Amino acid sequence: MSNLIKYRNDLDGLRAIAILPVILFHQGYNFVSGGYVGVDIFFVLSGYLISLIIIKEIKENSFKFSNFFLRRIRRLLPMALTIYTFCLFVFLFIYPNIYFQKILNAILASSFFSSNILFWQQGGYFTSHVLELNPLLHTWSLSVEEQFYFLFPIFLLLLFKITSSIKLQLLLIIALILCSISLAIIYAPSDVSYAAFYLLPPRLYELGVGSLLAFIIYQFPDHSLRKLKYLKELGLVLILYSVFMFDENTSFPSYNALVPVLGAGLIIFSNRNIGFANWILNQKQIVFIGLISYSLYLWHWPLIVIQNWIFSTETAFFVPILTLLISFIFSILTYRYIETPTRNKNLFSNKKLLQIIFSLFSLLLITTLLLKYVGNNYIVDRDGSINHQFIAAIEPEPNRASCTNKMKQQGELEYCEMSSKSPTNKKIFVWGDSHGSALMPAFDNFNNSYDIKYSNNTGCPPIQNVERNNGRTNCKGYNDKIIQHLLDSDYNLVIIVGAFNNYLNWGLINTLEDTKSDDSLTERLKRNINNLHSRFEEKSIKFLFISQPPRFTKSVPLEYLRVKTLGLDYEQQTISLAEYNHQTSDFFSIIPTKWQKLVFRPIQLYCPKNTCISQKDNHLLYKDSHHITNDFAKEVGVELEIFLSNILDSQRDEHEN
């Protein structure tokens, strides 16, 4: 049985196949759109190697938790502490306190193997700019593994104690895996929750597949199935398929993670040492990358974050290459001078290693807690003016927590109200997405004259029979309920506010209706709008579109914060009016000609003198690259109220005539 845990070159080769797509994906190379699946390959490998050792020791009555965790400490903590310390002292000098504090929180969470829970609470892996700025985001996977290391040995001990039947043991492991897969599918990451992405229960099946392989290989080490041809080749194909064909819109982990997981599993299961895949996995260069893969995984992301912060995401082509080169150099050095020595019991006895790690860990925690208290404003942004501008820009709209976020978190349609201060017959409904929510401060003064009810569902275009292409949000279900509510009520005006430029420019939406194959998306959307608003006309409901504001290349407040924090001269982002017209051209193409007079677009505010601005009178006008700030929304509201008065007055005149 000792041969089962002997070193296998091909498994280090598999580590290389896992780490390379990860670092290329994180560096922004689009050709590896599914490069994030490398983490799932690591999960399978970890589940296999750890479980094989545990099963062997349990069977030999030699398993001890103390020995098990000492091995984990030697393997993981020296490098982890190195990266935590590096991030703390580097970002102390280059990050504003608002983001430096998030790094400190991540250090504390990572130190206690719970950073996955922290990041789960902060947003999506692919969608949150806050997380993209955190150099310790990648530690979520280490926390998942550590939680697995704490719990799974207990499961195996109980399993072997409950029954000695190999079949029953096998069935119970499979049952655990199936439960985890079910959770991964049910809670597949959506705009509501990313629990399936970050938390252990939905991820357990990936580690569990590795454990299942360990159990099978331990019990049947020389089974003929392990000698089948092309197992490794098939496994490699499955991995490469997921690396190149998956992307950020792939529901993950869900059942999709089974593709790279099974691919890794086939390579692990096979003991055939010939063939093309085996030749690749045993190449010296590939094996060496696998050997340094842990250091490389820990180093690459902080260095990429530093690169993006200092040079921005738009930089010369050689900068990302240089960053990757530095990642490899640092990884080789730390593998040689930190990882390898600390694993050597002759150099570091258990007692000596624990003393060193405890001392360094204590010093790190004390420093982190101290900086949590004092911050780093004494180094960066001493007068707080930069932070003040940034915070003022990103301030959530007043209704965000009570209405928009509540609906998103609970997954239930929410109608919110801004009741008028005096009796009125003018009732308005605002139907929008996140842009509708951002615009709500525009209506602050409207409640002197109007009753306003609104429902803003972020990410859902306010139009009938339309879904997001990624299918993460049930837009049709929400929108059908809103449309029925509008038809059943007596609103004078419906205001439709959506990020239609984004949806159309980026190809994010499609219609759900049955249609002829030669109908373009534009024609289908135009027909949807005609049909819906004909129904509104039958109910004497006026409607109004509000065009999306100009969209800039980068987040306006974040770019301001980055540039000013680094002590550089800030020049506001601008685009030409011609570029803004180009952004809106797709939107106007879906609005029937007879309705285009009902599109509100305050050009004079957005683009004075034919240039669209992101800053005015030293105040930032955008929360990110396309959502306007609360103060700017109030400016828009002044113009909107005049526009509304004209529409409602015309409605009154038509009624009197």
C-alpha positions as CSV (number, residue, x, y, z in Angstrom):
1,M,0.0,0.0,0.0
2,S,3.0,2.4,0.5
3,N,3.2,2.6,-3.3
4,L,-0.2,4.4,-3.4
5,I,1.2,7.5,-1.8
6,K,4.5,7.6,-3.6
7,Y,5.3,10.8,-5.6
8,R,3.7,11.0,-9.0
9,N,5.2,13.4,-11.6
10,D,2.0,13.6,-13.5
11,L,0.1,15.0,-10.5
12,D,2.5,17.9,-10.3
13,G,2.0,18.2,-14.1
14,L,-1.8,18.4,-13.3
15,R,-1.1,21.2,-10.8
16,A,0.7,23.1,-13.6
17,I,-2.3,22.5,-15.9
18,A,-4.5,24.0,-13.1
19,I,-2.4,27.0,-12.2
20,L,-1.5,28.3,-15.6
21,P,-5.1,29.0,-16.8
22,V,-5.8,30.7,-13.4
23,I,-3.0,33.2,-13.6
24,L,-3.7,33.9,-17.3
25,F,-7.4,34.4,-16.6
26,H,-6.7,36.7,-13.7
27,Q,-4.3,38.7,-15.9
28,G,-7.2,39.3,-18.3
29,Y,-6.2,37.1,-21.2
30,N,-9.7,36.4,-22.7
31,F,-8.7,33.3,-24.7
32,V,-8.7,31.4,-21.4
33,S,-12.2,32.6,-20.5
34,G,-12.8,29.7,-18.2
35,G,-9.3,29.7,-16.6
36,Y,-10.9,30.0,-13.2
37,V,-11.6,26.2,-13.3
38,G,-8.0,25.6,-12.3
39,V,-9.1,26.1,-8.7
40,D,-11.6,23.2,-9.1
41,I,-8.7,21.0,-10.3
42,F,-6.8,21.9,-7.2
43,F,-9.8,20.9,-5.1
44,V,-9.9,17.5,-6.7
45,L,-6.2,17.0,-6.2
46,S,-6.4,18.2,-2.5
47,G,-9.3,15.9,-1.8
48,Y,-7.5,12.9,-3.3
49,L,-4.1,13.4,-1.7
50,I,-5.3,14.3,1.7
51,S,-8.0,11.5,1.8
52,L,-5.5,8.9,0.6
53,I,-3.2,9.7,3.5
54,I,-6.0,9.8,6.0
55,I,-7.6,6.5,4.8
56,K,-4.2,4.8,4.9
57,E,-3.5,6.0,8.5
58,I,-7.1,5.1,9.7
59,K,-6.7,1.6,8.3
60,E,-3.4,1.3,10.0
61,N,-4.7,2.8,13.3
62,S,-2.0,5.5,13.1
63,F,-4.1,8.5,12.3
64,K,-3.7,11.4,14.7
65,F,-5.2,14.8,14.3
66,S,-2.1,16.5,15.7
67,N,0.1,14.9,13.1
68,F,-2.4,15.6,10.4
69,F,-2.6,19.3,11.2
70,L,1.2,19.6,11.7
71,R,1.6,18.5,8.1
72,R,-1.0,21.0,7.0
73,I,0.8,23.7,8.9
74,R,4.2,22.9,7.3
75,R,2.6,22.8,3.9
76,L,0.4,25.9,4.0
77,L,1.1,28.4,6.7
78,P,4.7,29.6,6.0
79,M,3.8,30.8,2.6
80,A,0.4,32.1,3.6
81,L,2.0,34.3,6.4
82,T,4.6,35.5,3.9
83,I,1.8,36.7,1.5
84,Y,-0.3,38.3,4.3
85,T,2.8,40.2,5.5
86,F,3.7,41.3,2.0
87,C,0.2,42.6,1.3
88,L,-0.1,44.4,4.6
89,F,3.2,46.4,4.3
90,V,2.9,47.1,0.5
91,F,-0.7,48.2,0.4
92,L,-0.1,50.3,3.6
93,F,1.7,52.8,1.4
94,I,-0.3,52.7,-1.8
95,Y,-4.0,52.1,-0.9
96,P,-6.5,54.6,0.5
97,N,-7.7,53.6,4.0
98,I,-11.2,52.6,2.7
99,Y,-9.6,49.8,0.7
100,F,-6.7,49.1,3.0
101,Q,-9.2,48.3,5.8
102,K,-10.7,45.6,3.5
103,I,-7.3,44.0,3.2
104,L,-6.9,44.0,7.0
105,N,-10.3,42.3,7.2
106,A,-9.2,39.7,4.7
107,I,-5.9,39.1,6.6
108,L,-7.9,38.4,9.8
109,A,-10.5,36.2,8.0
110,S,-7.8,34.3,6.0
111,S,-5.8,33.7,9.2
112,F,-8.8,31.9,10.7
113,F,-9.7,30.1,7.4
114,S,-12.9,32.1,6.8
115,S,-12.1,34.5,4.0
116,N,-14.5,32.6,1.7
117,I,-17.3,33.6,4.1
118,L,-16.1,37.2,4.1
119,F,-16.0,37.5,0.3
120,W,-19.3,35.7,-0.1
121,Q,-20.9,38.6,1.9
122,Q,-19.2,41.2,-0.3
123,G,-20.4,40.2,-3.7
124,G,-19.7,38.2,-6.8
125,Y,-16.3,36.9,-7.9
126,F,-16.7,38.3,-11.4
127,T,-18.8,41.4,-10.7
128,S,-17.5,43.2,-7.7
129,H,-14.9,46.0,-8.2
130,V,-14.4,46.0,-4.4
131,L,-13.2,42.4,-4.5
132,E,-11.1,42.9,-7.6
133,L,-9.1,45.4,-5.6
134,N,-8.5,43.0,-2.7
135,P,-5.1,41.2,-3.1
136,L,-6.2,38.4,-0.9
137,L,-9.4,37.5,-2.8
138,H,-7.8,34.3,-4.0
139,T,-7.5,33.0,-0.4
140,W,-11.2,32.1,-0.5
141,S,-10.2,28.7,-2.0
142,L,-7.6,28.1,0.8
143,S,-10.3,28.7,3.4
144,V,-12.6,26.2,1.6
145,E,-9.8,23.6,1.7
146,E,-8.9,24.3,5.3
147,Q,-12.6,23.9,6.3
148,F,-12.5,20.6,4.4
149,Y,-9.4,19.5,6.3
150,F,-11.1,20.2,9.6
151,L,-14.3,18.3,8.9
152,F,-13.5,15.5,6.4
153,P,-11.2,13.5,8.7
154,I,-14.0,13.4,11.2
155,F,-16.4,12.1,8.5
156,L,-13.9,9.4,7.5
157,L,-13.3,8.3,11.1
158,L,-17.0,8.0,11.7
159,L,-17.5,6.3,8.3
160,F,-15.0,3.5,9.1
161,K,-16.3,3.2,12.6
162,I,-20.0,2.9,11.6
163,T,-19.4,0.2,9.0
164,S,-16.7,-2.1,7.6
165,S,-18.6,-2.7,4.4
166,I,-16.7,-1.3,1.5
167,K,-19.9,-1.0,-0.6
168,L,-21.7,0.9,2.2
169,Q,-18.7,3.2,2.7
170,L,-18.6,3.9,-1.0
171,L,-22.3,4.6,-1.1
172,L,-22.1,7.1,1.8
173,I,-19.3,9.0,0.2
174,I,-21.2,9.1,-3.1
175,A,-24.3,10.3,-1.2
176,L,-22.3,13.1,0.4
177,I,-21.1,14.1,-3.1
178,L,-24.6,14.1,-4.5
179,C,-25.9,16.2,-1.7
180,S,-23.2,18.7,-2.4
181,I,-23.9,18.7,-6.2
182,S,-27.5,19.4,-5.4
183,L,-26.6,22.4,-3.3
184,A,-24.3,23.6,-6.0
185,I,-27.1,23.5,-8.6
186,I,-29.8,24.9,-6.4
187,Y,-27.7,27.8,-5.2
188,A,-25.8,28.3,-8.4
189,P,-24.4,31.8,-8.3
190,S,-26.9,34.5,-9.2
191,D,-27.3,38.2,-8.6
192,V,-29.0,37.2,-5.3
193,S,-26.4,35.0,-3.8
194,Y,-22.9,33.7,-4.4
195,A,-23.1,31.0,-1.7
196,A,-22.5,28.2,-4.1
197,F,-19.3,29.8,-5.4
198,Y,-17.7,30.6,-2.1
199,L,-19.0,28.2,0.6
200,L,-17.8,24.7,1.4
201,P,-21.1,22.7,1.2
202,P,-21.7,23.4,-2.6
203,R,-17.9,23.1,-3.2
204,L,-17.5,19.9,-1.2
205,Y,-18.3,17.6,-4.2
206,E,-15.2,18.7,-6.0
207,L,-13.0,17.8,-3.0
208,G,-15.3,14.8,-2.5
209,V,-14.6,13.4,-6.0
210,G,-10.9,13.5,-5.1
211,S,-11.7,11.7,-1.8
212,L,-13.9,9.1,-3.7
213,L,-10.9,8.4,-6.0
214,A,-8.7,8.0,-3.0
215,F,-11.1,5.5,-1.5
216,I,-11.4,3.5,-4.7
217,I,-7.7,3.5,-5.5
218,Y,-6.9,2.5,-1.9
219,Q,-9.3,-0.4,-2.0
220,F,-8.6,-1.5,-5.6
221,P,-5.1,-0.2,-6.4
222,D,-4.5,-2.5,-9.4
223,H,-8.0,-2.5,-10.9
224,S,-8.0,-3.1,-14.7
225,L,-10.0,0.1,-15.2
226,R,-7.0,2.1,-14.2
227,K,-5.1,0.8,-17.2
228,L,-7.6,1.7,-19.8
229,K,-6.2,3.7,-22.7
230,Y,-6.9,7.4,-23.2
231,L,-8.2,8.1,-19.7
232,K,-5.6,10.9,-19.3
233,E,-6.2,12.1,-22.8
234,L,-9.9,12.3,-22.1
235,G,-9.3,14.0,-18.8
236,L,-7.1,16.6,-20.5
237,V,-9.7,17.3,-23.2
238,L,-12.4,17.9,-20.5
239,I,-10.1,20.3,-18.7
240,L,-9.1,22.2,-21.8
241,Y,-12.7,22.3,-22.9
242,S,-13.8,24.1,-19.7
243,V,-10.8,26.4,-19.8
244,F,-11.5,27.6,-23.3
245,M,-15.3,27.3,-23.5
246,F,-16.5,28.4,-20.1
247,D,-16.7,32.1,-19.3
248,E,-18.0,34.5,-16.6
249,N,-21.6,33.8,-17.6
250,T,-21.3,30.1,-17.1
251,S,-23.3,29.1,-14.1
252,F,-20.7,27.9,-11.7
253,P,-20.0,25.6,-9.9
254,S,-23.4,24.1,-10.4
255,Y,-23.1,21.0,-12.6
256,N,-20.7,22.7,-14.9
257,A,-17.8,22.2,-12.5
258,L,-18.2,18.5,-13.1
259,V,-16.4,18.9,-16.5
260,P,-13.0,20.0,-15.1
261,V,-13.6,17.9,-12.0
262,L,-14.1,14.7,-14.0
263,G,-11.2,15.6,-16.2
264,A,-8.9,15.9,-13.2
265,G,-10.4,12.7,-11.8
266,L,-9.6,10.7,-14.9
267,I,-6.0,11.8,-14.8
268,I,-5.7,10.9,-11.2
269,F,-7.4,7.6,-11.6
270,S,-5.3,6.4,-14.5
271,N,-2.0,4.7,-13.7
272,R,-1.1,4.2,-17.3
273,N,2.3,5.8,-17.8
274,I,2.4,6.0,-21.6
275,G,0.5,8.2,-24.1
276,F,0.4,11.8,-25.2
277,A,-1.2,13.2,-22.1
278,N,1.1,11.4,-19.8
279,W,4.1,12.7,-21.9
280,I,2.8,16.3,-21.4
281,L,2.2,15.9,-17.7
282,N,5.6,14.5,-17.1
283,Q,7.6,17.2,-19.0
284,K,10.2,18.7,-16.6
285,Q,9.1,22.2,-17.2
286,I,5.5,21.4,-16.6
287,V,6.3,19.4,-13.4
288,F,8.5,22.2,-12.1
289,I,5.6,24.7,-12.5
290,G,3.5,22.2,-10.6
291,L,6.0,22.1,-7.8
292,I,5.9,25.9,-7.4
293,S,2.2,26.1,-8.0
294,Y,1.2,26.9,-4.4
295,S,3.7,29.8,-4.3
296,L,2.6,30.9,-7.7
297,Y,-1.0,30.8,-6.8
298,L,-0.4,33.0,-3.7
299,W,1.9,35.5,-5.4
300,H,0.2,36.1,-8.8
301,W,-3.0,37.8,-7.6
302,P,-1.5,40.4,-5.2
303,L,1.0,41.3,-7.9
304,I,-1.7,41.7,-10.5
305,V,-3.7,43.9,-8.1
306,I,-0.6,46.1,-7.6
307,Q,-0.1,46.3,-11.3
308,N,-3.7,47.3,-11.9
309,W,-3.6,49.9,-9.2
310,I,-0.4,51.6,-10.3
311,F,-0.8,51.3,-14.0
312,S,-4.6,51.0,-14.3
313,T,-6.1,48.2,-16.3
314,E,-5.3,49.9,-19.6
315,T,-1.5,49.6,-19.9
316,A,1.2,48.7,-22.3
317,F,1.1,45.0,-23.4
318,F,4.5,44.2,-21.7
319,V,3.4,45.2,-18.2
320,P,1.1,42.2,-17.6
321,I,3.9,39.9,-19.1
322,L,6.4,41.5,-16.7
323,T,4.0,41.0,-13.8
324,L,3.7,37.3,-14.6
325,L,7.5,37.0,-14.9
326,I,7.9,38.6,-11.5
327,S,5.3,36.2,-10.1
328,F,7.4,33.2,-11.4
329,I,10.6,34.7,-9.9
330,F,9.0,35.3,-6.5
331,S,7.5,31.9,-6.6
332,I,10.7,30.1,-7.4
333,L,12.5,32.0,-4.6
334,T,9.8,31.3,-1.9
335,Y,9.5,27.7,-3.0
336,R,13.3,27.3,-2.5
337,Y,13.8,29.4,0.6
338,I,10.5,29.1,2.4
339,E,8.3,26.2,1.3
340,T,11.1,23.6,0.9
341,P,13.0,24.4,4.2
342,T,9.9,24.5,6.4
343,R,8.8,21.1,5.2
344,N,12.2,19.6,6.3
345,K,12.0,18.3,9.8
346,N,15.7,18.1,10.0
347,L,15.9,21.9,9.6
348,F,12.8,22.7,11.5
349,S,11.5,20.3,14.2
350,N,7.8,20.5,14.9
351,K,8.5,22.4,18.1
352,K,10.8,24.9,16.5
353,L,8.5,25.4,13.5
354,L,5.4,26.0,15.7
355,Q,7.3,28.5,17.8
356,I,8.4,30.5,14.7
357,I,4.9,30.4,13.2
358,F,3.2,31.3,16.4
359,S,5.5,34.2,16.9
360,L,5.1,35.5,13.4
361,F,1.3,34.9,13.4
362,S,0.9,36.8,16.7
363,L,3.0,39.7,15.4
364,L,0.9,39.8,12.2
365,L,-2.3,39.8,14.1
366,I,-1.2,42.5,16.6
367,T,0.0,44.7,13.7
368,T,-3.2,44.1,11.7
369,L,-5.5,44.9,14.7
370,L,-3.4,48.1,15.4
371,L,-3.8,49.2,11.8
372,K,-7.5,48.4,12.0
373,Y,-7.7,51.0,14.8
374,V,-5.4,53.7,13.4
375,G,-5.7,53.2,9.7
376,N,-3.2,54.5,7.2
377,N,-4.5,58.0,6.6
378,Y,-1.3,59.4,8.2
379,I,0.5,58.0,5.1
380,V,-2.1,58.3,2.4
381,D,-4.6,61.2,2.0
382,R,-3.7,63.0,5.2
383,D,-6.4,65.7,5.0
384,G,-9.1,63.2,4.0
385,S,-10.1,65.3,1.0
386,I,-9.7,62.4,-1.5
387,N,-11.7,60.0,0.5
388,H,-14.4,62.7,1.1
389,Q,-14.9,63.1,-2.7
390,F,-14.9,59.4,-3.3
391,I,-17.5,58.6,-0.5
392,A,-19.7,61.4,-1.6
393,A,-19.8,60.0,-5.2
394,I,-20.5,56.4,-4.3
395,E,-23.1,57.1,-1.6
396,P,-26.1,54.8,-2.2
397,E,-29.3,56.4,-3.1
398,P,-31.7,56.7,-0.1
399,N,-34.0,54.0,-1.3
400,R,-31.3,51.5,-2.1
401,A,-31.3,49.5,1.2
402,S,-35.0,49.7,1.9
403,C,-36.3,48.8,-1.6
404,T,-33.9,47.8,-4.3
405,N,-31.5,45.7,-2.2
406,K,-34.4,44.3,-0.2
407,M,-36.0,42.9,-3.4
408,K,-32.6,41.6,-4.6
409,Q,-31.9,39.8,-1.3
410,Q,-35.3,38.4,-0.8
411,G,-36.0,37.6,-4.4
412,E,-39.5,39.0,-4.2
413,L,-41.0,41.8,-6.1
414,E,-41.1,45.0,-4.1
415,Y,-43.3,48.1,-4.7
416,C,-42.0,51.2,-2.9
417,E,-43.7,54.5,-2.5
418,M,-42.8,58.2,-2.3
419,S,-46.2,59.6,-1.2
420,S,-47.1,63.2,-2.0
421,K,-47.5,65.7,0.8
422,S,-50.8,66.9,-0.5
423,P,-53.7,65.1,-2.2
424,T,-53.2,64.7,-5.9
425,N,-54.6,62.8,-8.8
426,K,-51.2,62.5,-10.6
427,K,-49.8,59.1,-10.0
428,I,-46.5,58.0,-11.4
429,F,-44.9,54.6,-11.5
430,V,-41.1,54.3,-12.1
431,W,-40.1,50.9,-13.6
432,G,-36.4,50.4,-13.8
433,D,-33.2,48.5,-13.1
434,S,-30.2,49.8,-11.3
435,H,-30.4,53.0,-13.3
436,G,-33.9,53.4,-12.1
437,S,-32.6,53.1,-8.6
438,A,-29.8,55.6,-9.2
439,L,-32.3,58.1,-10.6
440,M,-34.6,58.0,-7.6
441,P,-33.1,61.1,-5.9
442,A,-34.3,63.0,-8.9
443,F,-37.8,62.6,-7.5
444,D,-37.1,64.0,-4.1
445,N,-39.0,67.2,-4.8
446,F,-41.7,65.6,-6.9
447,N,-43.8,64.5,-3.9
448,N,-45.1,68.0,-3.7
449,S,-47.1,67.3,-6.8
450,Y,-47.1,63.5,-7.5
451,D,-47.7,60.2,-5.9
452,I,-44.8,58.0,-6.9
453,K,-44.5,54.3,-6.7
454,Y,-41.5,52.4,-8.1
455,S,-39.9,49.1,-8.5
456,N,-36.2,48.8,-9.6
457,N,-34.8,45.3,-10.2
458,T,-31.1,45.6,-10.8
459,G,-29.9,43.8,-13.9
460,C,-33.4,43.4,-15.4
461,P,-34.3,45.4,-18.5
462,P,-37.7,47.0,-18.0
463,I,-39.4,45.6,-21.1
464,Q,-41.7,42.6,-21.7
465,N,-40.6,39.2,-22.9
466,V,-36.9,39.8,-22.4
467,E,-34.3,37.9,-20.4
468,R,-30.6,38.4,-19.7
469,N,-28.5,36.1,-21.8
470,N,-26.7,34.6,-18.7
471,G,-30.1,33.5,-17.4
472,R,-29.2,34.4,-13.8
473,T,-32.2,36.5,-13.1
474,N,-35.8,35.8,-13.6
475,C,-36.5,39.1,-15.4
476,K,-39.5,37.9,-17.3
477,G,-41.2,36.7,-14.1
478,Y,-40.7,40.1,-12.4
479,N,-41.6,42.1,-15.4
480,D,-44.8,40.2,-16.1
481,K,-46.0,41.0,-12.5
482,I,-45.1,44.7,-12.9
483,I,-46.9,44.9,-16.3
484,Q,-50.0,43.4,-14.8
485,H,-49.8,45.7,-11.8
486,L,-49.6,48.7,-14.2
487,L,-52.6,47.6,-16.3
488,D,-54.7,46.9,-13.1
489,S,-53.9,50.3,-11.6
490,D,-54.7,53.9,-12.6
491,Y,-51.3,55.5,-13.1
492,N,-51.2,58.7,-15.1
493,L,-47.6,58.0,-16.2
494,V,-45.1,55.2,-16.3
495,I,-41.5,56.1,-16.4
496,I,-39.2,53.5,-17.8
497,V,-35.5,53.7,-16.8
498,G,-33.0,51.1,-18.0
499,A,-29.4,50.6,-19.0
500,F,-30.5,49.9,-22.5
501,N,-27.3,51.1,-24.0
502,N,-25.4,48.5,-22.0
503,Y,-27.9,45.7,-22.7
504,L,-27.8,46.3,-26.5
505,N,-24.2,47.5,-27.0
506,W,-22.9,44.4,-25.1
507,G,-25.5,41.9,-26.4
508,L,-26.8,41.1,-22.9
509,I,-30.4,40.5,-23.7
510,N,-32.7,38.5,-26.0
511,T,-36.4,38.1,-26.5
512,L,-38.4,35.1,-25.4
513,E,-41.2,35.2,-27.9
514,D,-41.5,32.7,-30.8
515,T,-40.4,34.6,-33.9
516,K,-39.3,34.1,-37.4
517,S,-35.6,33.4,-37.8
518,D,-35.0,36.3,-40.1
519,D,-36.4,38.8,-37.5
520,S,-33.5,40.8,-36.0
521,L,-33.3,41.5,-32.2
522,T,-34.0,45.1,-33.0
523,E,-37.3,44.3,-34.8
524,R,-38.4,41.9,-32.0
525,L,-37.7,44.5,-29.3
526,K,-39.4,47.2,-31.3
527,R,-42.5,44.9,-31.6
528,N,-42.4,44.2,-27.9
529,I,-42.4,47.9,-27.1
530,N,-45.2,48.6,-29.6
531,N,-47.4,45.8,-28.2
532,L,-46.8,46.8,-24.6
533,H,-47.5,50.5,-25.0
534,S,-50.5,49.9,-27.1
535,R,-51.9,48.1,-24.1
536,F,-50.9,51.1,-22.0
537,E,-52.8,53.4,-24.4
538,E,-55.9,51.3,-24.1
539,K,-55.8,52.1,-20.4
540,S,-55.0,55.8,-21.0
541,I,-51.5,55.4,-19.4
542,K,-48.9,57.7,-20.6
543,F,-45.3,56.5,-20.6
544,L,-41.9,58.0,-20.8
545,F,-38.4,56.5,-21.5
546,I,-35.4,58.0,-19.8
547,S,-32.2,57.4,-21.8
548,Q,-29.1,56.0,-20.1
549,P,-26.5,58.6,-19.2
550,P,-23.1,58.6,-21.0
551,R,-20.9,55.5,-20.3
552,F,-17.2,56.0,-19.5
553,T,-14.4,53.6,-19.9
554,K,-13.5,53.3,-16.2
555,S,-15.3,53.8,-12.9
556,V,-15.2,57.6,-12.4
557,P,-14.8,57.7,-8.5
558,L,-12.5,54.7,-8.4
559,E,-10.2,56.2,-11.1
560,Y,-10.2,59.5,-9.2
561,L,-9.3,57.7,-6.0
562,R,-6.5,55.7,-7.6
563,V,-4.9,58.6,-9.4
564,K,-5.1,61.0,-6.4
565,T,-4.0,58.5,-3.9
566,L,-0.9,57.8,-6.0
567,G,-0.2,61.6,-5.9
568,L,-0.8,62.0,-9.7
569,D,-2.6,64.8,-11.5
570,Y,-6.2,63.8,-12.1
571,E,-7.9,64.6,-15.4
572,Q,-11.6,63.9,-15.6
573,Q,-12.9,61.3,-18.0
574,T,-14.8,62.6,-21.0
575,I,-16.3,61.3,-24.2
576,S,-17.6,63.3,-27.2
577,L,-21.2,63.9,-27.8
578,A,-20.8,61.8,-31.0
579,E,-19.6,58.9,-28.9
580,Y,-22.6,59.2,-26.6
581,N,-24.9,59.3,-29.6
582,H,-23.2,56.2,-30.8
583,Q,-23.9,54.5,-27.4
584,T,-27.6,55.4,-27.6
585,S,-28.1,54.6,-31.3
586,D,-29.0,50.9,-30.6
587,F,-31.5,52.1,-28.0
588,F,-33.2,54.6,-30.3
589,S,-33.3,51.9,-33.0
590,I,-35.7,49.8,-30.8
591,I,-38.0,52.8,-30.0
592,P,-40.7,53.1,-32.6
593,T,-40.6,56.5,-34.3
594,K,-43.9,57.6,-32.9
595,W,-42.6,57.1,-29.3
596,Q,-39.2,58.8,-29.7
597,K,-40.6,62.2,-28.6
598,L,-41.2,60.5,-25.3
599,V,-37.5,59.8,-24.6
600,F,-36.0,62.1,-21.9
601,R,-32.3,62.8,-22.5
602,P,-30.9,65.9,-20.9
603,I,-28.0,66.5,-23.3
604,Q,-27.3,69.9,-21.9
605,L,-26.6,68.4,-18.5
606,Y,-24.7,65.3,-19.6
607,C,-22.7,66.9,-22.5
608,P,-22.3,70.6,-22.3
609,K,-20.4,72.1,-25.2
610,N,-20.6,68.8,-27.1
611,T,-18.4,67.0,-24.5
612,C,-19.8,64.6,-22.0
613,I,-18.3,65.2,-18.6
614,S,-17.8,63.1,-15.5
615,Q,-16.9,65.9,-13.1
616,K,-18.3,69.5,-12.6
617,D,-17.2,72.1,-10.1
618,N,-14.8,69.7,-8.5
619,H,-17.6,67.2,-7.8
620,L,-17.7,63.7,-9.4
621,L,-21.0,63.0,-11.3
622,Y,-20.9,59.2,-11.4
623,K,-21.0,56.4,-8.9
624,D,-19.1,54.1,-11.4
625,S,-18.7,54.3,-15.1
626,H,-22.4,54.8,-15.9
627,H,-24.6,55.3,-12.8
628,I,-25.0,59.0,-11.8
629,T,-24.5,60.2,-8.3
630,N,-27.3,61.3,-6.0
631,D,-26.5,65.0,-6.4
632,F,-26.3,64.7,-10.2
633,A,-29.6,62.8,-10.1
634,K,-31.2,65.8,-8.4
635,E,-29.9,68.1,-11.1
636,V,-31.5,65.7,-13.7
637,G,-34.7,65.9,-11.6
638,V,-35.1,69.6,-12.2
639,E,-35.1,69.1,-16.0
640,L,-37.2,66.0,-15.7
641,E,-39.9,67.8,-13.7
642,I,-40.3,70.3,-16.6
643,F,-40.5,67.5,-19.1
644,L,-43.1,65.6,-17.0
645,S,-45.3,68.7,-16.6
646,N,-45.5,69.1,-20.3
647,I,-46.4,65.4,-20.8
648,L,-49.1,65.4,-18.1
649,D,-50.4,68.8,-19.2
650,S,-50.8,67.4,-22.7
651,Q,-52.6,64.4,-21.3
652,R,-55.0,66.7,-19.5
653,D,-55.6,68.7,-22.6
654,E,-56.3,65.6,-24.6
655,H,-58.8,64.5,-22.0
656,E,-60.6,67.8,-22.0
657,N,-60.8,67.8,-25.8
